[in-house]
Amino acid sequence: MLADRVVSPARARGVPAAFQQAVATGGLQRLLDLIAPAVVLPADGGGVVRAALEPVVGAHPVADVLRRIGAASP
């Protein structure tokens, strides 16, 4: 239910930083805590870099993709 996912404005402002830190450090559980169970991650490499051909669906698969992207980033 959507009402279960409503957060305060103060907490919402902290989510981007927490998300970025979780991706950068590979914190899989922290990513899972931040993203919705039914999240969908579309990808487009713009013909320049490899990207998933189909959207990645679900919290665990999306968190894993984001963790791998974070690990590959300088």
N, C-alpha and C positions, 0 to 999 in steps of 0.2 A: 504494500500500500504506500502511496506517495507520502502521506502524512508521516509515516515512519522515517522518511529520509529528509525531513525538513531540519535544517540546522540554523543556528544563529548567524547573523551577519559577521560577527567577530570570528567565529570558527570557520566560516566560509572564506574569509580573507586569508586564513592560514593554510588552506588546502593546497594552493599552487606551490608554495614553498615546500610543504611536506611531500608533495608528489614529486617535485624535482629532486629533492634529497633522496627519496626512496629509489628513484630511477638511477641516480648517480652512484648510490652506494650498493645497489643490487638488493635492497631490502624487500624481498618477495612478499613476506607477510605484511609489511607496511603498505605495499602497493595494493594487496588484497583488501586491506582495511579501508583504503581510500576509494576504490572503484566499485561500481555497482555490479552485482552478480551477472546481469545480462548485458554488460557493456559490449559495444561493437566498435572495433578499430578498423576503419578503412585505411588503405595504404595506397600511395601513389609515388613512385620514384621519379616521375617526370621523364622517364626514359633515360635518366642519368645514373640512378642507383637501383639496385635490386629491391624489390618490394613484393609483398604478398599479392598474389593474383586475385584472391578472394578476401573479403573482410574477415578479420579474426574475431571470433565470437566467444564470449564467456570470460569471466574474471581471471581464471587460472591461465588460459592461453594468452590473453592480452597482457597480463602481468609478466609472463615469461618472455614475450616478445619485447616489452619495454625494458625488462631487466637486461636482455641480450643487447639491445640498442645502447643502453647506458654503459654496459661493459665495453662496447666497441668504441665509444666516444672518448676523445682525449680529455 
